[in-house]
Protein backbone atom coordinates (compact mmCIF):
# COMPACT_ATOMS: atom_id res chain seq x y z
CA UNK A 1 0.00 0.00 0.00
CA UNK A 2 2.81 2.34 0.61
CA UNK A 3 3.73 1.83 -3.04
CA UNK A 4 0.23 2.84 -4.10
CA UNK A 5 0.26 5.85 -1.84
CA UNK A 6 3.68 6.78 -3.15
CA UNK A 7 2.41 6.38 -6.72
CA UNK A 8 -0.63 8.53 -5.92
CA UNK A 9 1.56 11.21 -4.37
CA UNK A 10 3.93 10.98 -7.34
CA UNK A 11 1.00 11.28 -9.78
CA UNK A 12 -0.46 14.19 -7.83
CA UNK A 13 2.93 15.93 -7.79
CA UNK A 14 3.30 15.43 -11.58
CA UNK A 15 -0.16 16.91 -12.02
CA UNK A 16 0.74 19.94 -9.85
CA UNK A 17 4.02 20.27 -11.75
CA UNK A 18 2.18 20.32 -15.08
CA UNK A 19 -0.39 22.86 -13.89
CA UNK A 20 2.35 25.07 -12.48
CA UNK A 21 4.39 24.75 -15.69
CA UNK A 22 1.37 25.79 -17.79
CA UNK A 23 0.80 28.83 -15.57
CA UNK A 24 4.48 29.79 -15.79
CA UNK A 25 4.32 29.51 -19.60
CA UNK A 26 1.24 31.75 -19.69
CA UNK A 27 2.97 34.34 -17.49
CA UNK A 28 6.11 34.18 -19.60
CA UNK A 29 4.07 34.65 -22.79
CA UNK A 30 2.53 37.83 -21.30
CA UNK A 31 5.97 39.08 -20.25
CA UNK A 32 7.44 38.22 -23.66
CA UNK A 33 4.54 39.95 -25.37
CA UNK A 34 5.15 43.08 -23.27
CA UNK A 35 8.88 43.03 -24.03
CA UNK A 36 8.16 42.45 -27.70
CA UNK A 37 5.71 45.34 -27.72
CA UNK A 38 8.32 47.61 -26.09
CA UNK A 39 10.95 46.67 -28.65
CA UNK A 40 8.53 47.13 -31.53
CA UNK A 41 7.50 50.57 -30.23
CA UNK A 42 11.16 51.52 -29.92
CA UNK A 43 11.82 50.39 -33.49
CA UNK A 44 8.77 52.28 -34.78
CA UNK A 45 9.89 55.45 -33.00
CA UNK A 46 13.39 55.07 -34.44
CA UNK A 47 12.03 54.48 -37.97
CA UNK A 48 9.77 57.54 -37.64
CA UNK A 49 12.70 59.69 -36.55
CA UNK A 50 14.82 58.43 -39.46
CA UNK A 51 11.94 59.03 -41.89
CA UNK A 52 11.48 62.59 -40.56
CA UNK A 53 15.19 63.31 -41.00
CA UNK A 54 15.11 61.94 -44.54
CA UNK A 55 12.03 63.98 -45.41
CA UNK A 56 13.66 67.16 -44.07
CA UNK A 57 16.80 66.46 -46.10
CA UNK A 58 14.69 65.86 -49.22
CA UNK A 59 12.79 69.13 -48.67
CA UNK A 60 16.09 71.01 -48.34
CA UNK A 61 17.40 69.41 -51.51
CA UNK A 62 14.17 70.25 -53.36
CA UNK A 63 14.45 73.91 -52.28
CA UNK A 64 18.09 73.96 -53.37
CA UNK A 65 17.19 72.44 -56.74
CA UNK A 66 14.40 75.00 -57.20
CA UNK A 67 16.88 77.84 -56.53
CA UNK A 68 19.32 76.30 -59.03
CA UNK A 69 16.55 75.95 -61.60
CA UNK A 70 15.63 79.62 -61.15
CA UNK A 71 19.28 80.64 -61.63
CA UNK A 72 19.53 78.38 -64.68
CA UNK A 73 16.37 79.92 -66.16
CA UNK A 74 17.82 83.40 -65.62
CA UNK A 75 21.07 82.37 -67.29
CA UNK A 76 19.15 80.81 -70.19
CA UNK A 77 17.16 84.02 -70.62
CA UNK A 78 20.37 86.10 -70.58
CA UNK A 79 22.00 83.74 -73.09
CA UNK A 80 18.95 83.92 -75.33
CA UNK A 81 19.19 87.72 -75.26
CA UNK A 82 22.89 87.57 -76.11
CA UNK A 83 22.25 85.11 -78.95
CA UNK A 84 19.52 87.36 -80.29
CA UNK A 85 21.86 90.36 -80.14
CA UNK A 86 24.65 88.38 -81.80
CA UNK A 87 22.39 87.22 -84.60
CA UNK A 88 21.26 90.71 -85.54
CA UNK A 89 22.65 91.49 -88.95
CA UNK A 90 25.42 94.02 -89.16
CA UNK A 91 25.06 96.28 -92.13
CA UNK A 92 28.60 96.27 -93.43
CA UNK A 93 27.85 97.89 -96.77
CA UNK A 94 26.77 101.17 -95.24
CA UNK A 95 29.75 101.32 -92.92
CA UNK A 96 32.40 100.42 -95.46
CA UNK A 97 31.14 102.69 -98.22
CA UNK A 98 33.01 105.93 -98.39
CA UNK A 99 30.90 108.98 -99.14
CA UNK A 100 31.28 109.89 -102.77
CA UNK A 101 30.96 113.59 -103.43
CA UNK A 102 29.70 114.20 -106.88
CA UNK A 103 28.21 117.07 -108.70
CA UNK A 104 25.41 114.90 -110.02
CA UNK A 105 23.61 114.61 -106.69
CA UNK A 106 20.18 116.09 -106.69
CA UNK A 107 19.30 118.95 -104.41
CA UNK A 108 17.32 116.80 -101.88
CA UNK A 109 20.21 114.31 -101.65
CA UNK A 110 22.67 117.15 -101.02
CA UNK A 111 20.42 118.51 -98.29
CA UNK A 112 20.07 115.07 -96.69
CA UNK A 113 23.86 114.61 -96.68
CA UNK A 114 24.35 118.06 -95.22
CA UNK A 115 21.75 117.35 -92.55
CA UNK A 116 23.37 114.00 -91.72
CA UNK A 117 26.75 115.74 -91.30
CA UNK A 118 25.27 118.41 -89.10
CA UNK A 119 22.91 116.05 -87.34
CA UNK A 120 24.85 115.51 -84.16
CA UNK A 121 27.57 117.40 -82.51
CA UNK A 122 29.35 115.97 -79.54
CA UNK A 123 29.60 118.28 -76.55
CA UNK A 124 32.87 117.45 -74.76
CA UNK A 125 32.03 119.41 -71.60
CA UNK A 126 29.15 117.23 -70.44
CA UNK A 127 29.70 114.28 -72.82
CA UNK A 128 26.22 114.27 -74.33
CA UNK A 129 25.08 114.52 -77.89
CA UNK A 130 23.15 117.67 -78.65
CA UNK A 131 20.80 117.88 -81.56
CA UNK A 132 21.21 120.87 -83.85
CA UNK A 133 17.87 120.52 -85.53
CA UNK A 134 14.63 119.12 -84.12
CA UNK A 135 13.29 117.70 -87.38
CA UNK A 136 16.37 115.61 -88.17
CA UNK A 137 16.35 111.94 -89.04
CA UNK A 138 17.62 109.64 -86.26
CA UNK A 139 21.14 108.26 -86.49
CA UNK A 140 21.60 104.75 -87.79
CA UNK A 141 22.86 102.13 -85.37
CA UNK A 142 26.33 102.20 -86.91
CA UNK A 143 26.55 105.98 -86.75
CA UNK A 144 25.48 105.92 -83.12
CA UNK A 145 28.13 103.34 -82.33
CA UNK A 146 30.73 105.39 -84.16
CA UNK A 147 29.78 108.49 -82.16
CA UNK A 148 29.93 106.54 -78.89
CA UNK A 149 33.38 105.17 -79.76
CA UNK A 150 34.61 108.65 -80.66
CA UNK A 151 33.21 109.84 -77.34
CA UNK A 152 35.37 107.29 -75.53
CA UNK A 153 32.73 104.84 -74.31
CA UNK A 154 34.10 101.51 -73.04
CA UNK A 155 33.25 98.13 -74.53
CA UNK A 156 31.27 97.17 -71.43
CA UNK A 157 29.13 100.29 -71.68
CA UNK A 158 28.51 99.65 -75.36
CA UNK A 159 27.59 96.01 -74.69
CA UNK A 160 25.15 97.15 -72.02
CA UNK A 161 23.62 99.57 -74.54
CA UNK A 162 22.83 96.58 -76.76
CA UNK A 163 25.65 96.66 -79.26
CA UNK A 164 27.27 93.38 -80.29
CA UNK A 165 30.97 92.65 -79.91
CA UNK A 166 31.36 92.16 -83.66
CA UNK A 167 29.84 95.56 -84.37
CA UNK A 168 32.14 97.23 -81.89
CA UNK A 169 35.21 95.52 -83.36
CA UNK A 170 34.22 96.41 -86.92
CA UNK A 171 33.53 100.08 -86.21
CA UNK A 172 36.73 100.35 -84.12
CA UNK A 173 38.72 98.88 -87.00
CA UNK A 174 37.11 101.25 -89.51
CA UNK A 175 37.80 104.25 -87.30
CA UNK A 176 41.46 103.22 -87.02
CA UNK A 177 41.75 102.84 -90.78
CA UNK A 178 40.10 106.22 -91.35
CA UNK A 179 42.64 107.90 -89.05
CA UNK A 180 45.54 106.44 -91.03
C-alpha positions in Angstrom: 0.0 0.0 0.0 2.8 2.3 0.6 3.7 1.8 -3.0 0.2 2.8 -4.1 0.3 5.9 -1.8 3.7 6.8 -3.2 2.4 6.4 -6.7 -0.6 8.5 -5.9 1.6 11.2 -4.4 3.9 11.0 -7.3 1.0 11.3 -9.8 -0.5 14.2 -7.8 2.9 15.9 -7.8 3.3 15.4 -11.6 -0.2 16.9 -12.0 0.7 19.9 -9.8 4.0 20.3 -11.7 2.2 20.3 -15.1 -0.4 22.9 -13.9 2.4 25.1 -12.5 4.4 24.8 -15.7 1.4 25.8 -17.8 0.8 28.8 -15.6 4.5 29.8 -15.8 4.3 29.5 -19.6 1.2 31.8 -19.7 3.0 34.3 -17.5 6.1 34.2 -19.6 4.1 34.7 -22.8 2.5 37.8 -21.3 6.0 39.1 -20.3 7.4 38.2 -23.7 4.5 39.9 -25.4 5.1 43.1 -23.3 8.9 43.0 -24.0 8.2 42.4 -27.7 5.7 45.3 -27.7 8.3 47.6 -26.1 10.9 46.7 -28.7 8.5 47.1 -31.5 7.5 50.6 -30.2 11.2 51.5 -29.9 11.8 50.4 -33.5 8.8 52.3 -34.8 9.9 55.5 -33.0 13.4 55.1 -34.4 12.0 54.5 -38.0 9.8 57.5 -37.6 12.7 59.7 -36.5 14.8 58.4 -39.5 11.9 59.0 -41.9 11.5 62.6 -40.6 15.2 63.3 -41.0 15.1 61.9 -44.5 12.0 64.0 -45.4 13.7 67.2 -44.1 16.8 66.5 -46.1 14.7 65.9 -49.2 12.8 69.1 -48.7 16.1 71.0 -48.3 17.4 69.4 -51.5 14.2 70.3 -53.4 14.5 73.9 -52.3 18.1 74.0 -53.4 17.2 72.4 -56.7 14.4 75.0 -57.2 16.9 77.8 -56.5 19.3 76.3 -59.0 16.5 75.9 -61.6 15.6 79.6 -61.2 19.3 80.6 -61.6 19.5 78.4 -64.7 16.4 79.9 -66.2 17.8 83.4 -65.6 21.1 82.4 -67.3 19.2 80.8 -70.2 17.2 84.0 -70.6 20.4 86.1 -70.6 22.0 83.7 -73.1 18.9 83.9 -75.3 19.2 87.7 -75.3 22.9 87.6 -76.1 22.3 85.1 -78.9 19.5 87.4 -80.3 21.9 90.4 -80.1 24.7 88.4 -81.8 22.4 87.2 -84.6 21.3 90.7 -85.5 22.6 91.5 -89.0 25.4 94.0 -89.2 25.1 96.3 -92.1 28.6 96.3 -93.4 27.9 97.9 -96.8 26.8 101.2 -95.2 29.7 101.3 -92.9 32.4 100.4 -95.5 31.1 102.7 -98.2 33.0 105.9 -98.4 30.9 109.0 -99.1 31.3 109.9 -102.8 31.0 113.6 -103.4 29.7 114.2 -106.9 28.2 117.1 -108.7 25.4 114.9 -110.0 23.6 114.6 -106.7 20.2 116.1 -106.7 19.3 119.0 -104.4 17.3 116.8 -101.9 20.2 114.3 -101.6 22.7 117.1 -101.0 20.4 118.5 -98.3 20.1 115.1 -96.7 23.9 114.6 -96.7 24.4 118.1 -95.2 21.7 117.3 -92.6 23.4 114.0 -91.7 26.8 115.7 -91.3 25.3 118.4 -89.1 22.9 116.0 -87.3 24.9 115.5 -84.2 27.6 117.4 -82.5 29.3 116.0 -79.5 29.6 118.3 -76.6 32.9 117.5 -74.8 32.0 119.4 -71.6 29.1 117.2 -70.4 29.7 114.3 -72.8 26.2 114.3 -74.3 25.1 114.5 -77.9 23.1 117.7 -78.7 20.8 117.9 -81.6 21.2 120.9 -83.9 17.9 120.5 -85.5 14.6 119.1 -84.1 13.3 117.7 -87.4 16.4 115.6 -88.2 16.4 111.9 -89.0 17.6 109.6 -86.3 21.1 108.3 -86.5 21.6 104.7 -87.8 22.9 102.1 -85.4 26.3 102.2 -86.9 26.5 106.0 -86.8 25.5 105.9 -83.1 28.1 103.3 -82.3 30.7 105.4 -84.2 29.8 108.5 -82.2 29.9 106.5 -78.9 33.4 105.2 -79.8 34.6 108.6 -80.7 33.2 109.8 -77.3 35.4 107.3 -75.5 32.7 104.8 -74.3 34.1 101.5 -73.0 33.2 98.1 -74.5 31.3 97.2 -71.4 29.1 100.3 -71.7 28.5 99.7 -75.4 27.6 96.0 -74.7 25.1 97.2 -72.0 23.6 99.6 -74.5 22.8 96.6 -76.8 25.7 96.7 -79.3 27.3 93.4 -80.3 31.0 92.6 -79.9 31.4 92.2 -83.7 29.8 95.6 -84.4 32.1 97.2 -81.9 35.2 95.5 -83.4 34.2 96.4 -86.9 33.5 100.1 -86.2 36.7 100.3 -84.1 38.7 98.9 -87.0 37.1 101.2 -89.5 37.8 104.2 -87.3 41.5 103.2 -87.0 41.8 102.8 -90.8 40.1 106.2 -91.3 42.6 107.9 -89.1 45.5 106.4 -91.0 
